[in-house]
Every structure is written in C-alpha cells, then in structure tokens.
Amino acid sequence: MDGCIFCKIASGEVPAKVVYRAGDLLAIEDLNPQAPAHLLVMPVKHYEALWDVTSANHGDEKLAARLLEIAARLGRERGGAQGYRIVVNTGSDGGQTVGHVHLHVLAGRRMTWPPG
C-alpha cells in the first residue's frame, strides 16, 4: 500500500529493528517502547485492521492464528515468563495510528489496568 510505513519496512525500503521474519509475518521493535520489551507483530501483506485478516471478511484465518501464535511466543521469549500483554488497536477511536494491522507485544514489567 502506497505510503504505509509498515509496508515500506516489510519491503526493506525503510529500516527497522527486525526481531522476527518468516514467510508472511514480521516483528519489529517499537520506536517508542512502553515496556522493556515492546514489539509490533504484523503481516507482510497490507491489511488495514484485524477484521480484514479474518475469514469472516474473506481474509486468511490461518494468518490471524499465526499472528497471535508469534506474538505469544515473542512475549514469552522477551521477558514475559511472569506474563505479557498483547494489544490490537483498531480504528482511530481504538488508538490505531498506522493503518496496517499489528499486534503490540509488551513484556518485561508488571502491566497495570486500566492501560489508559
């Protein structure tokens, strides 16, 4: 998608600290971390929001499952032995600032509630 920063990262056009890349998934370090470990897990292919990845919207159900699987694995590996948080912001009211679906993985500290 033209202008999408995550698509540019996925294509190698824009540099990022890539911590995982396999097939159609990519994980990078967040530029503004909110925890000692703060990663963004995303599909390489452009999908606007999580709904677009789901089979209910003719997306790829297996891709949605892999997104969650990799996010959980990275959460555990990056300091989440005692717990971690996975967040998906959807739409402007949900806090989504980049229109390319991505899961935030936060680990390495105690998470509080409400988050904000």
ABEGO torsion letter per residue (X at the ends): XBGBAAAAAAAGABBBBBABBBEABBBBBBABBABABBBBBBBABBBABAAAABAAAGBBAAAAAAAAAAAAAAAAAAGAAAEBBBBBBBEAAAGBABBBBBBBBBBGBBBBOBAX
